[in-house]
Amino acid sequence: MRSFVKLFLLLILTSCGSSKLVQVGTTVSKEGLEVSQNGIDTYTLLAEQRDIDASQRDIIKILTNPEPDKMALPQTIPEDFSGRINSRIKAYKSLLSVYQAFSLLTDSKYSADTQTATSAVLASYNSIKQLPQLSSGVSSIISGATGLITQSIQAKQIKKHNEILYNLTKVYLDLWNDEVHIWNDYVDRVYNEYVDGLKTVPTKYYDLNKVKDGNTEPYSDENILLLLYKIKQRNAIIKQKNDLKEQIANFGKALTQLNQAHAELSKDQSNITDVSTSLTNIEILIKAK
């Protein structure tokens, strides 16, 4: 996708007038495909945390049991966000379909197929409307944004296209901002509880010979070596958590940049440099995952 941005910058320098605006609109739609897929990937990662959480809790139950030889095999049933997450994956698949349709409207082979774009936008709004646990604030935003879709989508109407896509991505962005604290809190709990649980594992359960074998520090005291091992273990888990939270944050930032690009292109006089900056930022944020 980085080649799209390079091509986009080249076109800014070599083209002019309406043809440039058409190409810019097409490039933004292609970036919309990337952001939509990144949304699907981000929610898929969140869905995977359920099994990770269950496994980690089972491990702690075993490691902290005073008589592990007598315990039944644990099978933790963790907090389940699957219904909420799966419906949002479906919504972003719908948004992906919107960008697939709009990216074709400037192609002479497909530009007459405006009905597909109209249907895709309506389906995307409906997929948001049907989400479980939707806040009243997001619901009201959806109601206010759907008015534009009653107007017919025409081929190569870049300003109108971006006005429509601005309003649609604004709904997705508001939904994300409304719920991101839920996902951050969820990830914090999954990994922080695992770290806290490992702190309570009795010293007698550690093979100190293996701890010594993996030691690269200039210390010989077994208690110190075990504490250093636990610190490394803690830091590795916290890094895993922070990497995941960074990916979550980067998706929200990429969605914000996409929304801003549509906002700029919906103006009567668009600042192409601002659009270019948004596209570059999207590339950086998505590549960071």
C-alpha positions as CSV (number, residue, x, y, z in Angstrom):
1,M,0.0,0.0,0.0
2,R,3.0,2.3,0.5
3,S,3.2,2.5,-3.3
4,F,-0.2,4.1,-3.4
5,V,1.0,7.0,-1.4
6,K,4.1,7.4,-3.5
7,L,2.0,7.4,-6.6
8,F,-0.4,9.8,-5.0
9,L,2.4,12.3,-4.2
10,L,3.7,12.0,-7.8
11,L,0.3,12.7,-9.2
12,I,0.0,15.8,-7.1
13,L,3.1,17.2,-8.8
14,T,2.2,16.1,-12.4
15,S,-1.6,16.5,-12.6
16,C,-4.0,19.4,-12.2
17,G,-7.7,20.3,-11.9
18,S,-10.5,17.8,-11.7
19,S,-8.4,14.9,-12.9
20,K,-6.2,15.3,-9.9
21,L,-9.1,15.4,-7.5
22,V,-10.5,12.2,-9.1
23,Q,-7.2,10.5,-8.6
24,V,-6.9,11.7,-5.0
25,G,-10.5,10.5,-4.2
26,T,-9.6,7.1,-5.7
27,T,-6.4,6.9,-3.6
28,V,-8.3,7.8,-0.4
29,S,-10.8,5.1,-1.1
30,K,-8.0,2.6,-1.5
31,E,-6.6,3.7,1.9
32,G,-10.1,3.2,3.2
33,L,-9.8,-0.5,2.3
34,E,-6.6,-0.7,4.4
35,V,-8.2,1.0,7.4
36,S,-11.3,-1.2,7.2
37,Q,-9.2,-4.4,7.0
38,N,-7.1,-3.0,10.0
39,G,-10.4,-2.6,11.9
40,I,-11.3,-6.3,11.2
41,D,-7.8,-7.3,12.3
42,T,-7.9,-5.3,15.5
43,Y,-11.3,-6.7,16.6
44,T,-10.0,-10.2,15.7
45,L,-7.0,-9.7,18.0
46,L,-9.5,-8.6,20.7
47,A,-11.5,-11.8,20.1
48,E,-8.4,-13.9,20.6
49,Q,-7.9,-12.5,24.1
50,R,-10.7,-14.7,25.4
51,D,-8.7,-17.9,24.9
52,I,-5.5,-16.3,26.1
53,D,-7.3,-15.1,29.3
54,A,-8.7,-18.6,29.9
55,S,-5.4,-20.3,29.4
56,Q,-3.5,-17.8,31.7
57,R,-6.1,-18.2,34.4
58,D,-5.8,-22.0,34.2
59,I,-2.1,-21.8,34.5
60,I,-2.3,-19.6,37.6
61,K,-4.8,-22.0,39.2
62,I,-2.3,-24.9,38.7
63,L,0.8,-22.9,39.8
64,T,-0.8,-21.6,43.0
65,N,-2.5,-24.8,44.1
66,P,-0.8,-26.3,47.2
67,E,-1.7,-29.8,46.0
68,P,-1.6,-29.8,42.2
69,D,-1.4,-33.6,42.1
70,K,-4.9,-33.8,43.5
71,M,-6.6,-31.0,41.6
72,A,-8.9,-31.5,38.6
73,L,-7.8,-30.0,35.3
74,P,-9.0,-26.4,35.4
75,Q,-11.2,-25.0,32.7
76,T,-11.8,-21.3,33.3
77,I,-14.7,-19.6,31.6
78,P,-13.6,-16.0,31.1
79,E,-15.4,-12.8,30.4
80,D,-17.0,-13.2,27.0
81,F,-17.1,-10.3,24.5
82,S,-17.6,-12.5,21.5
83,G,-21.1,-11.3,20.6
84,R,-20.0,-7.7,20.8
85,I,-16.8,-8.2,19.0
86,N,-18.1,-10.4,16.2
87,S,-20.9,-7.9,15.4
88,R,-18.2,-5.2,15.0
89,I,-16.1,-7.4,12.8
90,K,-19.2,-7.8,10.6
91,A,-19.6,-4.0,10.6
92,Y,-16.1,-3.4,9.4
93,K,-16.5,-6.1,6.7
94,S,-19.5,-4.0,5.6
95,L,-17.3,-0.9,5.6
96,L,-14.7,-2.7,3.5
97,S,-17.5,-3.4,0.9
98,V,-18.3,0.3,0.8
99,Y,-14.7,1.2,-0.1
100,Q,-14.5,-1.6,-2.6
101,A,-17.6,-0.1,-4.3
102,F,-16.4,3.5,-4.2
103,S,-12.9,2.7,-5.5
104,L,-14.6,1.5,-8.7
105,L,-16.7,4.5,-9.4
106,T,-13.8,6.4,-11.1
107,D,-13.1,3.3,-13.3
108,S,-14.8,3.6,-16.7
109,K,-15.6,-0.1,-16.6
110,Y,-17.6,0.2,-13.4
111,S,-18.6,3.9,-13.0
112,A,-22.2,3.2,-14.0
113,D,-22.6,0.8,-11.1
114,T,-23.6,3.5,-8.6
115,Q,-26.3,1.3,-7.1
116,T,-23.8,-1.0,-5.6
117,A,-22.1,1.9,-3.8
118,T,-25.5,3.1,-2.6
119,S,-26.5,-0.3,-1.3
120,A,-23.1,-0.8,0.3
121,V,-23.4,2.4,2.3
122,L,-26.9,1.7,3.4
123,A,-25.9,-1.8,4.5
124,S,-23.0,-0.4,6.4
125,Y,-25.2,2.0,8.3
126,N,-27.6,-0.8,9.0
127,S,-24.8,-3.0,10.3
128,I,-24.0,-0.3,12.9
129,K,-27.6,0.2,13.8
130,Q,-27.9,-3.5,14.6
131,L,-24.9,-3.6,16.9
132,P,-25.5,-4.9,20.5
133,Q,-24.7,-2.5,23.4
134,L,-24.9,0.5,21.1
135,S,-24.9,3.8,23.1
136,S,-27.7,6.3,22.7
137,G,-25.1,8.9,21.6
138,V,-23.9,6.8,18.6
139,S,-27.5,5.9,17.7
140,S,-28.4,9.5,17.4
141,I,-25.4,10.2,15.3
142,I,-26.4,7.4,12.9
143,S,-29.9,8.9,12.6
144,G,-28.4,12.3,11.7
145,A,-25.9,11.0,9.2
146,T,-28.2,8.8,7.0
147,G,-29.9,11.7,5.3
148,L,-27.2,12.0,2.6
149,I,-27.8,8.5,1.4
150,T,-31.3,9.4,0.2
151,Q,-29.5,11.3,-2.6
152,S,-28.4,9.3,-5.6
153,I,-24.7,8.5,-5.8
154,Q,-23.3,9.6,-9.1
155,A,-20.1,8.5,-10.7
156,K,-17.0,10.8,-10.3
157,Q,-18.8,13.2,-7.9
158,I,-15.8,13.3,-5.7
159,K,-17.0,16.0,-3.3
160,K,-20.3,14.2,-2.8
161,H,-18.6,10.8,-2.4
162,N,-16.3,12.2,0.3
163,E,-19.2,13.9,2.1
164,I,-21.0,10.6,2.2
165,L,-17.8,8.7,3.3
166,Y,-17.0,11.4,5.9
167,N,-20.4,11.0,7.6
168,L,-20.1,7.2,7.4
169,T,-16.6,7.0,8.9
170,K,-17.6,9.6,11.5
171,V,-20.2,7.1,12.8
172,Y,-17.5,4.3,12.9
173,L,-15.1,6.7,14.6
174,D,-17.6,7.8,17.2
175,L,-18.5,4.2,17.9
176,W,-14.8,3.4,18.3
177,N,-14.1,6.4,20.6
178,D,-17.2,5.5,22.6
179,E,-16.0,2.0,23.3
180,V,-12.2,2.0,23.2
181,H,-12.0,2.3,27.0
182,I,-13.8,-1.0,27.2
183,W,-11.1,-2.7,25.1
184,N,-8.2,-1.0,26.9
185,D,-9.6,-2.0,30.3
186,Y,-10.2,-5.6,29.0
187,V,-6.6,-5.9,27.8
188,D,-5.3,-4.4,31.0
189,R,-7.3,-6.9,33.1
190,V,-6.2,-9.9,31.1
191,Y,-2.5,-9.3,31.4
192,N,-2.3,-7.5,34.7
193,E,-4.2,-10.3,36.5
194,Y,-1.7,-12.8,34.9
195,V,1.2,-10.8,36.2
196,D,-0.4,-10.5,39.7
197,G,-1.1,-14.3,39.7
198,L,2.5,-15.2,38.8
199,K,3.7,-13.1,41.8
200,T,1.9,-15.6,44.1
201,V,3.5,-18.8,42.7
202,P,5.5,-20.5,45.6
203,T,9.2,-20.5,45.3
204,K,9.3,-24.2,45.7
205,Y,7.7,-24.7,42.3
206,Y,10.6,-23.1,40.4
207,D,13.5,-25.2,39.2
208,L,16.4,-23.0,40.4
209,N,18.9,-24.9,38.2
210,K,17.0,-23.8,35.1
211,V,16.8,-20.2,36.5
212,K,20.6,-20.3,36.9
213,D,21.1,-21.7,33.4
214,G,19.2,-18.9,31.9
215,N,20.9,-16.2,34.0
216,T,23.2,-13.7,32.3
217,E,23.6,-11.4,35.4
218,P,26.7,-11.4,37.6
219,Y,24.9,-12.7,40.7
220,S,24.9,-16.1,42.4
221,D,22.4,-15.8,45.2
222,E,19.4,-18.0,44.4
223,N,16.9,-15.6,45.8
224,I,18.2,-12.7,43.8
225,L,18.3,-14.8,40.6
226,L,14.7,-15.9,41.1
227,L,13.6,-12.3,41.6
228,L,15.4,-11.2,38.5
229,Y,13.8,-14.0,36.6
230,K,10.4,-12.9,37.8
231,I,11.1,-9.3,36.7
232,K,12.0,-10.5,33.2
233,Q,8.8,-12.6,33.1
234,R,6.7,-9.6,34.3
235,N,8.3,-7.2,31.8
236,A,7.7,-9.6,28.9
237,I,4.0,-9.9,29.7
238,I,3.6,-6.1,30.2
239,K,5.4,-5.6,26.8
240,Q,2.9,-8.0,25.2
241,K,0.1,-6.0,26.7
242,N,1.5,-2.6,25.7
243,D,2.1,-3.8,22.2
244,L,-1.5,-4.8,21.9
245,K,-2.7,-1.6,23.3
246,E,-0.5,0.4,20.9
247,Q,-2.1,-1.5,18.0
248,I,-5.5,-0.7,19.3
249,A,-4.6,3.0,19.6
250,N,-3.0,3.1,16.2
251,F,-6.2,1.8,14.6
252,G,-8.2,4.6,16.2
253,K,-5.7,7.1,14.9
254,A,-5.8,5.7,11.4
255,L,-9.6,5.8,11.4
256,T,-9.3,9.4,12.5
257,Q,-6.9,10.3,9.7
258,L,-9.2,8.6,7.1
259,N,-12.2,10.6,8.4
260,Q,-10.1,13.8,8.2
261,A,-9.1,13.0,4.6
262,H,-12.8,12.6,3.6
263,A,-13.7,15.8,5.5
264,E,-11.0,17.8,3.5
265,L,-12.1,16.3,0.1
266,S,-15.8,17.1,0.8
267,K,-14.9,20.9,0.9
268,D,-15.4,23.2,-2.1
269,Q,-11.7,24.0,-2.0
270,S,-9.7,21.0,-0.8
271,N,-6.2,21.3,0.6
272,I,-4.5,18.4,-1.1
273,T,-1.4,18.7,1.1
274,D,-3.6,18.0,4.2
275,V,-5.0,14.9,2.4
276,S,-1.5,13.8,1.6
277,T,-0.5,14.1,5.2
278,S,-3.5,12.1,6.4
279,L,-2.6,9.3,3.9
280,T,1.0,9.2,5.0
281,N,-0.1,9.0,8.6
282,I,-2.4,6.1,7.8
283,E,0.5,4.2,6.2
284,I,2.7,4.8,9.2
285,L,0.0,3.8,11.7
286,I,-1.0,0.6,9.9
287,K,2.6,-0.5,9.2
288,A,3.3,-0.1,12.9
289,K,1.2,-3.2,13.8
